[in-house]
Amino acid sequence: SILPYGGRDAIPWYWEYAHKDIKRGLQRSGDQAFDDCFPVDRAERKIFQDVIEQTLGKDEKRFRVIRAIRIENSVLWGRYQKRAGKIMRRRGDCTYIGRGPPSTVQTFEELPGLSEFTQDLDEHLCECYLWHGCTPQG
């Protein structure tokens, strides 16, 4: 069974498809399956810009958020949950080593109105947000 991992059998609350039943969306042919991309609105892009600026060092190159797209895919989400559960069973609780949690975790908690984005991250699994970018042509 793919789900649940730690009782997390729900779709993230901020997804367009949050109302869907993930258990019935694990097969691409299921009536609750979904695979879509959604543009992130200007207000959310501003939030991402603030987070990026807060997490960069003083001497690092600056970046500008031009466009952000959220991918919502029930099959990939189910696979992620399955893998997260497997990691937890195999490894158990973990802690961040080195310099501690990624700077995005702290930044989300410090910037006004963003702590809600970290409430779903599992610190026992060392979950965090990662950013990736591409060229405008990409």
Solvent accessible surface area in square Angstrom, and as a share of the most:
residue,aa,sasa,rsa
1,S,144,0.93
2,I,48,0.24
3,L,15,0.07
4,P,79,0.49
5,Y,15,0.06
6,G,70,0.68
7,G,56,0.54
8,R,57,0.21
9,D,47,0.24
10,A,69,0.53
11,I,10,0.05
12,P,17,0.11
13,W,120,0.42
14,Y,65,0.25
15,W,29,0.10
16,E,102,0.46
17,Y,43,0.17
18,A,39,0.30
19,H,143,0.64
20,K,45,0.19
21,D,55,0.28
22,I,3,0.02
23,K,115,0.49
24,R,125,0.46
25,G,0,0.00
26,L,29,0.14
27,Q,125,0.56
28,R,152,0.55
29,S,111,0.71
30,G,25,0.25
31,D,101,0.52
32,Q,35,0.15
33,A,26,0.20
34,F,15,0.06
35,D,86,0.44
36,D,57,0.30
37,C,81,0.49
38,F,45,0.19
39,P,109,0.68
40,V,8,0.04
41,D,82,0.42
42,R,189,0.69
43,A,68,0.53
44,E,53,0.24
45,R,59,0.21
46,K,119,0.51
47,I,48,0.25
48,F,43,0.18
49,Q,30,0.13
50,D,43,0.22
51,V,0,0.00
52,I,29,0.15
53,E,85,0.38
54,Q,110,0.49
55,T,35,0.20
56,L,35,0.17
57,G,30,0.29
58,K,190,0.81
59,D,144,0.75
60,E,98,0.44
61,K,158,0.67
62,R,134,0.49
63,F,116,0.48
64,R,187,0.68
65,V,33,0.19
66,I,102,0.52
67,R,159,0.58
68,A,20,0.15
69,I,87,0.44
70,R,44,0.16
71,I,106,0.54
72,E,0,0.00
73,N,12,0.06
74,S,0,0.00
75,V,15,0.08
76,L,90,0.45
77,W,47,0.17
78,G,0,0.00
79,R,128,0.47
80,Y,91,0.35
81,Q,0,0.00
82,K,104,0.44
83,R,122,0.45
84,A,3,0.02
85,G,3,0.03
86,K,84,0.36
87,I,53,0.27
88,M,41,0.18
89,R,182,0.66
90,R,171,0.62
91,R,125,0.46
92,G,26,0.25
93,D,96,0.50
94,C,27,0.16
95,T,111,0.65
96,Y,59,0.23
97,I,152,0.77
98,G,79,0.76
99,R,245,0.90
100,G,29,0.28
101,P,70,0.44
102,P,45,0.28
103,S,59,0.38
104,T,10,0.06
105,V,22,0.13
106,Q,105,0.47
107,T,9,0.05
108,F,4,0.02
109,E,101,0.45
110,E,114,0.51
111,L,33,0.16
112,P,124,0.78
113,G,62,0.59
114,L,4,0.02
115,S,64,0.41
116,E,74,0.33
117,F,31,0.13
118,T,17,0.10
119,Q,121,0.54
120,D,67,0.35
121,L,38,0.19
122,D,30,0.15
123,E,122,0.55
124,H,90,0.40
125,L,16,0.08
126,C,30,0.18
127,E,19,0.08
128,C,38,0.23
129,Y,56,0.21
130,L,153,0.76
131,W,100,0.35
132,H,173,0.77
133,G,68,0.65
134,C,101,0.60
135,T,83,0.48
136,P,113,0.71
137,Q,161,0.71
138,G,75,0.72
